[in-house]
Amino acid sequence: MVRLPPYFAALNLNEMLTDHPIGPEFLAKYARISRDALRVHQDRLFMNCVRRAWTVPFYQRLWGAAGVKPGDIRSLDDITKLPVFSKSDLMDSIAEHPPFGDFGGLDFTDPGHIPAVMHTTSGTTGTPQVLLFGPKTREMQNLLVARAYLWQGMTGADVVHSVYGHGMVNAGHYMREAVLHFTNAVFMSAGTGVETRSVQQIQLMKRFGATVIVGFIDYVKRLGQVAREEGVIPGRDIKIRFISGHFGRENKKEISDLWGGAECFDWYGVGDTGIISSEGPDHTGMYVFEDAHYVEILDVDTAKPLPDGESGDIVTTVLFKDDLYPMIRFNTHDVSAIAKHGGNALAFKQITGILGRSDNMVKLRGINVFPHGIGGVLNNRPEFKGEFFCRAVCDATGRDDMIVMIEVPEPSSDLKVKFETLLKTRIGVEMLVELHKPGALADLTEVEKRQKPKRLADERFKK
């Protein structure tokens, strides 16, 4: 009998596709599943994760400190007995047990350790965090992204242009694997503007007949602008059918028009967890893939569960992560809410979209301001060209303030007042506005270099 290499020996694709189907089987299973049946499914997978977590030093320490003992958690109903953790806890684990931390539950010096895929975060908010994926976890992330792409309309006839970054970060690699392993489409891994110059990307898309774009929308938008600057007209010279990415508060119609009427789909996930929710063809919101994630919305300050419709931190338990690095009650610090009335394409709940990050929030005169969400407000002015940057500062009296730097074709004092009025009306607090010519903020946002542009510099605590 042929002996499989460790990575492939650790996979059971039949089991994965039974629990988490894709394509027509996905809709057949989860379009009308009852909440009771879904709960049974979630409970079974959750307990597998709990059993694995008790073998991991990180969880032994985290749960033990909270007074939780083996046997206390008997079902998903007991999940609130467990403490929430976040990136800061993982970084502490890495600092105390360098270089990989002890949250993966494996010894890399042992030649027979569990096969592991290693990446890191981008380091936007500090030292890059180690990301570890076992074979099952990795292929489940791939499978779920492919599920979204297939549901949104991807076929074997598509040429998929990806602007996700590569290097040590996760996204570009696992999008390539998702398309390669679980769809029959052709994948072009162009990456960011640093990896493949924007002008060259446009030439590649035209030459190879790209039909789908995947990636972070800030750069997808920039790429559409570059195409027109080069005399290449999306919809005529590059016929994009749909765009699947991370819209946040971006104006979908604007992006669609920029790309010749392409259909736009939003989805959400983070590096550790993979995709959590996705928009489908009904365009009613992002459905949580509840067969794979148990999502809670918790109050930012108290960590108490919130009712549907109220915004708080997204806390997820990844129900398939029972091989390496379990994730049970991970606080993403992304802010959203469970929709009170979801769509009816799936029996899954929906989230209302990402408002911003609670750990990147600035409180101004009692109002919570999420810098990443400001772009959606600025879109209400036709002069706004998509690029902005926020500076959190203290004035001479020690009062917190925010300066919003905005790119517009023709800065003027009149337009400055209009933007200041818009921000005060929509967000509820006064902010200062600076207007700049297009391209002037590139060094601050690093839009050509990064998957996710920078939107905030917090200067309040600098000496």
Secondary structure by P-SEA (a helix, b strand, c coil): ccccccccccccaaaaaaaccccaaaaaccccccaaaaaaaaaaaaaaaaaaaaacaaaaaaaaaacccccccccccccccbbbbcaaaaaaaaaaccccccccccccccccccbbbbbbcccccccbbbbbbcaaaaaaaaaaaaaaaaaaccccccbbbbccccccccaaaaaaaaaaccccbbbbcccccccccaaaaaaaaaaaccccccccaaaaaaaaaaaaaacccccccccccccccccccccaaaaaaaacccbbbbbbbccccccccccccccccccccccccbbbbbccccccccccccccbbbbbccccccccccccccccbbbbccccccccccbbbbccccccccccccccccccccccccccccccccccccbbbbbbcccccbbbbbbbbbcccccaaaaaaaaaaaaaaccbbbbbbbbccccccccccccccccccccccccccc
